[in-house]
Amino acid sequence: MGGAVSAGEDNDDLIDNLKEAQYIRTERVEQAFRAIDRGDYYLEGYRDNAYKDLAWKHGNIHLSAPCIYSEVMEALKLQQGLSFLNLGSGTGYLSTMVGLIIGPFGVNHGVELHKDVVEYANERLDDFIKNSDSFDRFEFCEPHFVVGNCLEISSDSHQYDRIYCGAGVQKDHENYMKILLKVGGILVMPIEDQLTQIIRTGQSSWESKNILAVSFAPLVQQNRTDSNKSEAVVLPALSVRSLQDLSRIYIRRTLSSLINEENPNRTNTPRASQKRKRRRCRRRRRINTYVFVGNQLIPQPLDSEEDECIEQESKDEEQEKDIEPIKPEEPQVNHLRDKILSLPLPESLKAYLLYYRKK
């Protein structure tokens, strides 16, 4: 489903439309959407459809409509340091955006039914870390994906602060999903054609709110008649970060602070300039009314809404003639990467600070 907002020409144009339609309402969600190009998660040959507000599916690879993802991101109320579980993690697009918000001390896990989709998600994630300047502008919590059916998660698995399920959940599985959530946590999932936000307020108390009417494919259930029972899905362990990881995080954080001091006018997340949108007008004919003058009816023309819009657009076009043409934006500079490469350090240490990735 989708189609709630106009198609965009590029990722920034799509985000502008989502903001205008009030699907994106907070700055942190906007920054995450702008930092990751939706088109990068499409297969070659299908990218032209990336900036339409529509779901896309090719084989097992699937992306929900942008308006759905933005409502999910807003409903999750993400903060730094939270733990997140994505049930039906797919391409990893949503998990990567979540990772930009929850930061390096968060937990970011995903469960996906299809092995080929997990491989595709890891390829997209690797490409983001290697090539996206956004990776260095944010402190990132890297997602970890496992293959399996999310209805078969091991009973001794830990609980999470935030959970999203990307498939239709039947009523008899609702409690199963809730148990995975910590007290005070938020679960967002589609139930009976409604995207629903559930907050766990106590050990056995919940608050639910419908967010949006949706249509999702249902969760795939295990066939209990199979002679070979599938193994339980084991989620990644919640481990303490190593001293090496902590050192890298704080060194990069210190370098970023120095860069911001040296470049006070530098913004952390560049935004595209808003495009002027022409007013949309309903088509109406010119309306005549009649007034009494003495004992005669005299026709009196009234301007229609269409005429008012045409007049406004004419004024806008005249004003645009006086505006200087917009200069093309200069390519973004990856200040953190450049700073690390300029340091008088051994190459192995530079590679370590760059997460062992080469652009």
FENGIPE-V134753 format. One line per field, one symbol per residue. ss: DSSP state (~ for helix, > for strand, _ for the rest). psi: psi as a letter, one per 20 degrees, with the letter a starting at -180 (. if undefined). A space follows every 50 residues. Layout:
ss->???
psi->???
This chain:
ss->_>________~~~~~~~~~~______~~~~~~~~~__~~~~_____~~~_ ___>_>>>__>>>__~~~~~~~~~~~______>>>>>_____~~~~~~~~ ~~____>>>>>>__~~~~~~~~~~~~~~~~~__~~~~______>>>>__~ ~~>______>>>>>>>>>>_~~~~~~~~~_>>>>>>>>>>>__>>>>>>> >>__>>>>>>>>>____>______________>_________~~~~~~~~ ~~~~~~~~~~~~________________________>>>>>>>__>>>>> >>__~~~~~~~~~~~~~~~~~_____________~~~~~~~~____~~~~ ~~~______
psi->rbjhrqqrhaghgghghhghjkhpiqhhgggghhhoohhijqqpijhhjh jqmqqppocippprqhhghhhggghhlqrqjqpppoolicijgghggghh girijapnqqpphphhhgggghgggghghgiphhhiiqpqopqpqqprpi jkppijqrrqhppppkqppqhiighghhhipqpirpppqpplkppppppo iahkqqpqppgqproqqqqpqqoiiphopqqqpoqqqnqpqrhggggggh ghggghggghhhmhipqhoqqqqppppqppqqoqrppprpqpodkqpppo qqprhgghgggghggghhhhhipqqpqqqqqppnggghgghiqmqqhhhg hghjkkqp.
